[in-house]
Amino acid sequence: MTWQELLNEGEKRLSKKGVPEAKLNAWYLFSDCFETSKSDFFLNQELETESEKTERFLALIAKRCERIPLEYLLGETEFMGLPFLVNENVLIPRQDTECLVEEVLKKCEEADVLDLCTGSGCIGISLGKLGNCKSVTLSDISEGALFTAKENAGRNQVDVTCIQSDLFADIEGTFDVIVSNPPYIESDEILTLMPEVRDYEPRLALDGSVDGLFFYRRIIKEAPKYLKKDGYLFFEIGCEQADAVSGLMEVAGFKEITIKKDYCGRNRIVFGL
């Protein structure tokens, strides 16, 4: 087969299995296997494919047909313009979370920052790379997630401290900013998610218990002991959780509680001091 014929075959197989954005997915897998850009592809589309690369491409197509996330197959993704390794131990960073980082960047000048439930480290590392933070601490209960976060910190040349901890259990000291994208999906709702999320992303990072608010309650209750005077607590939230999370913060004594929307106009961020 030629390059073009192989790419078409990959797209056809993905479409047949109902994979969203089959054409784009096929292209990303092809460009990864053949180490080519779109301009090079245009010049070489009639070239005969190499058997070893063809086999690898079709094997990846088969895995994507099983709805294994594209980012896991590629092993990386981009967040805030930075490269991040991703695997089955961590959630795949979403664009919605970039909105959270952009808000925190306004408050992290010379700040000691704690990224709680860090996962891939995308939030804390982005803050360390793009903001003028004094220090960045990444924490997660998952050893596998924290190992990935350490690799991502090194890859992006950001100096961080990594602590394996069940929320604040092993955290010491105080911080100017605590930011968290905790598990917030209701347990029963997980079964309704796309198979890429439901079957492959870590449930530990998704399941917010019966009402999705379990981790918000815990963090909000304990956070004041770990915040410096006038320190900020930032959350990413589910789009229908703004009133509940802001209410929990108000009851706990937080002030100047603010709700911000994501790029699609949905409530996505709550923060206060």
Secondary structure, 3 states (H helix, E strand, C coil): CEHHHHHHHHHHHHHHCCCCCHHHHHHHHHHHHHCCCHHHHHHHCCCECCHHHHHHHHHHHHHHHCCCCHHHHHCEEEECCEEEECCCCCCCCCHHHHHHHHHHHCCCCCCEEEEECCCCCHHHHHHHHHCCCCEEEEEECCHHHHHHHHHHHHHCCCCCEEEECCCCCCCCCCEEEEEECCCCECHHHHHHCCHHHHHHCCHHHCECCCCCCHHHHHHHHHHHHHEEEEEEEEEECCCCCHHHHHHHHHHCCCCCCEEEECCCCCEEEEEEC
